[in-house]
Amino acid sequence: FENGAVVLRFRFWNNK
């Protein structure tokens, strides 16, 4: 489990 990957995905979803 990587925190960086989660943050990146969260930011992508939030951008939508």
Secondary structure, DSSP 4 states (H G I P E B T S, - for coil): --HHHHHHHHHHHHH-
